[in-house]
Amino acid sequence: MSYAASLGMSRHQCADVGDSRSDVPLFAEAGLSIAFNADRQAREAASVSVDGNDLQTVIPLLKAWFETRGN
């Protein structure tokens, strides 16, 4: 998050992708949180959950979120 801060971005302007309960604190602060092939706790905390064989599965979600923000 120090990188986002160095760019002048808040946590709510960031998206997080994770798969376990260790990601839940990050999900709570992110503008978009994506649980990818995740455990129950991560799925419950995330904005959206997705399963797939390739992390590229999250790209359409990130693109849609970015476009709705008007950026």
C-alpha positions in Angstrom: 0.0 0.0 0.0 3.0 2.3 0.4 3.3 2.2 -3.4 -0.3 3.4 -3.9 0.2 6.1 -1.3 3.4 7.2 -3.2 1.1 7.7 -6.2 -1.3 9.7 -4.2 -3.9 7.0 -4.2 -6.2 6.0 -1.4 -7.0 2.3 -0.6 -10.5 2.8 -2.0 -8.9 3.5 -5.4 -7.2 0.1 -5.4 -8.3 -3.4 -6.2 -7.2 -6.5 -4.3 -7.2 -10.1 -5.5 -6.7 -12.8 -2.9 -7.6 -16.4 -1.9 -7.5 -16.8 1.8 -8.5 -15.3 5.2 -5.2 -13.5 5.3 -6.5 -11.2 2.5 -9.6 -10.2 4.5 -8.1 -7.1 6.1 -7.0 -5.9 2.7 -10.4 -6.6 1.2 -12.0 -4.4 3.9 -10.1 -1.4 2.7 -10.1 -1.9 -1.1 -12.4 -0.3 -3.6 -12.8 -3.7 -5.2 -11.9 -7.0 -3.7 -11.8 -10.2 -5.8 -11.7 -13.6 -4.2 -10.0 -15.9 -6.7 -10.3 -19.7 -6.1 -10.7 -18.6 -2.5 -11.6 -20.1 0.8 -15.0 -19.4 2.5 -13.7 -16.5 4.6 -12.2 -14.7 1.6 -15.3 -15.2 -0.5 -17.5 -13.8 2.2 -15.4 -10.7 2.6 -14.8 -10.0 -1.1 -16.9 -7.8 -3.4 -17.0 -10.6 -5.9 -15.7 -14.2 -6.1 -14.5 -16.0 -9.2 -13.0 -19.4 -9.9 -10.9 -20.4 -12.8 -7.7 -22.0 -14.0 -6.0 -18.7 -14.9 -5.7 -15.5 -13.0 -6.6 -13.7 -16.2 -10.2 -14.6 -15.2 -10.2 -11.4 -13.1 -9.3 -9.1 -15.9 -12.9 -8.5 -17.1 -13.9 -7.7 -13.5 -11.0 -5.2 -13.1 -11.8 -3.6 -16.5 -15.5 -3.2 -15.6 -14.7 -1.7 -12.2 -12.2 0.7 -13.8 -14.6 1.8 -16.5 -17.4 2.5 -14.0 -15.1 4.8 -12.0 -14.8 7.0 -15.1 -11.0 6.6 -15.3 
